Amino acid sequence: MVVTGEEGDDTRVFNQGIISEWFNQREDYGAFLRLVRVGDRLEMKRDKYCHWGIYMGEQILDIDDQLVVLPCIGHRANPTDNPEKMGGFSASSRSMSKGAFGIGDVCLEPLREVWGRSLLRINNSMDNTVTPFPSRIVVERVMKVVNGEDRHSFTAYNVVTNNCEHFASWSRNSWALSHQVYSASEQILKLSMLAVSVLLPRPLAVAGGICITGIQMLKEIRRV
């Protein structure tokens, strides 16, 4: 177990830099709870993409007019992360109707529901590049957005510039960064460069596409 600090110490960083193995909820739920710490960045392997969130520890939720205490995740709901469209690989449908913007808003939900049948792991790899906040600060940042007290509460979902991974990275490390977007943009750049050498009748259109992709990449890597 990679843990720094003591339980209850809200000034320290836990699981700094750790990338855990993948966990299956049905078989590994208990083992995962023994490893995970409040403020960890969680990666869930969906079908064809990964969903990201922040582990918030035990939180009080109002479910069907009853107050319950459950391990929770704070995350920006993905428009495609819907049980009806993804065959159950998703969070609860409650994340589809949160706040002013609905789909794409940041919400707090039970770990089990968000995890679903996906594989899940702790992925704090960004800690090796940008110093993470203490666990207490990470939770405070997430909750301010959930409660509409931060400008991120009012920014609409955008797969390129404001997706679930951007939010998880911003919450823990203050950088809104998505490696999924970066990798996809890198592939687009490579294909565009190849097209420049092949599609000679349309060099300006191709060059324009490269410029647009470059601008999106620059906007996507930002300190906030």
N, C-alpha and C positions, 0 to 999 in steps of 0.2 A: 504494500500500500504506500502510495506517495502522498503524504500529508505533512504540511508544515504548520506549526502552531498547535495550540490545544483547542479542544472542543469548547465552545463558548467564548473564545478569544475573537472579538469582532474587529481586531486591527490587523489580522494576519491573512495571508493568502493560502488557500488550501488546494491541494492537488495541482500545484503549479507546474505547467508544462506537460502534464500527463496526457497520453493517448492510450486509452484502455483497450482491451479486447472487446469484441462485439458481444452483446448480451441478448438473449432471447427471453421475452417476458415470462413465458410459460415455464421455462426451466431455470432461469437465472435471476428472478426478481429479488430474492433474498440476498444473493451474492452482490447484486448491483447496489442495493441499498446500503450494504456494509462498506462499499467503496466510495460511493458518490458523496459529495459535500456541497453545501449551499454555495451557489455562485458558479458551479461548474457549467461549462458550455457543453450541451448535449447534441449529438448528431444521430439522426434516425435515418436508416437506409430504406427509403420508399422504393416504389417501382419507377426506375429511370431518373430519380433525383434524390437528394438528401434534404430532410427537414431539420431545422435547428431550433434550439430553445435554451433556456437557462433553468437549472434546477433551483427551486425556491424553497426546498425543505417542506415541512408540514405547515399548511396554511388552512385557515377557516374559510370554507366555501358554503354558499347558500345553494343547495341542490334540492329542487322540488320543495321549496319552503322549509327545508330542514338544514340546520347548521352542522356541518361535518368537518372533521380535521383529517386532511389527507396529504400525502406527498404530492407536490405540484410542480408544474412547469410553467414558466412565463415565456410566451412566444408570439411572434407575429404570424397570424393565421394565413396560410397559403391558399389562394383561390382554387387551386386544384386539389387541395388536401381535404377531400370530401368523401365520406363513406359511400355515397351513392355513385360517385364516379370512380373511386379507387378500389372498390371491392373490399372495403373495410380497412385498408391501410391508411388510417388517419386518426385525427383527434375527433372528439365529439362534435356534433353539428352546432353546439353552442358557440364555437369559435367562428361560425359563419354569420353571426348576427350581433357582434359586439360593437358598441359605440357608434359614433357618427358616420363612419365610413363603412361599417359592416365588414365585409370580406377584406382581409388585409390588416385589420386592427390588431393591436397587441392585447392579449387576454391571459388570464390565469386559469389553468385547468388541471385536473388530476393527472398525475404521471401516467397511470395505467391507460387512460383514455387517449392521451396524445401518443404514447408509445405504441399501442395497438399490437399488431402482428409483425411490425418492423423489427429489424435488428437495430440495437442502440448501443452507443458507446460514449464515454467521456472523451471530448477532444478539446484540450486546452493548449493545442500546439501554438497558438498565436502568442502565448505567454513568452515564448522564446524570442519573439521579436519586439513585442510591446508589453511593458510591465502591467500586470493585471491589477484591478482594484481589489481591496479587501472584500471578503464575502458580504459583509454588512452593506458596503457601498453598492455592490452589484445588485443586491436585492432592492435597495432604495431606488436605484436608477430604473429598474424594471417597474416597480410599483408606481413611480411617478407617472410613467407612461400609461400604465393600466388605468390609473385614476384620473387621467386627463390633466396632469399638472406639469407636463413637459411638452415642448413643441413637437416631439416625435409622435405624440398622441394624435396629431392632426396632419400627418404626412401620409398620403395614400400609398398603398402597396405598389411597388414597381419591381418587376423581376430583375431588372438590370441594376437599378440604383437603390432600391429600398425593399429588399426581400428578408426572409426569416434569418438568413445567415448574417446579413448586414446588422440586424438588430441584436443578435446574440453577441457578435463581435463588439459592437458599440457598448453593450451593457457591461461586459467583462473587461474589455481592453481599451475602450474609448475610440477605437478606429472602426468605422463602418465599412467593413471589407467582406467580400464574398469570393472565396477561391473558386467556387463553381462558375461564377460569372467571368472571372479572370481567365479560367481555363477555356471556357467557351469562346471568349473574345480572342484569345490567342490562336485558337483554331480558325476563327473567321479571318484573322489577319493573314495567316498562312495561305488559306484558300484564295483570299483576295490578291495576294502577291503573285500566286500562281496564275490567277486569271489575267493579271496585267500582261504577263508574257504570252498568253494564249489568245486573249480576246482583243487583238490589236484594233479592230474597228470601234471599240468602245473604251478607250483608255481613260477618258475623263470621267465616265460614269463609274468605272471601277475604282479610280483614284478617289472619287467622292465618297464611295462606300468605305474605303479604308480610313479616310479622315473622320467620318462619322463614328466608326468603331473606336478609333483612337480617342476621340473626345469623350465617348461614353466610358471608356476605361479610366481616363483621367478623373472624370467626375465620380466614378465608383470608388476610387481610393482616396478617401478624404478623412481629415481629422475633424471631429465634431465634439 
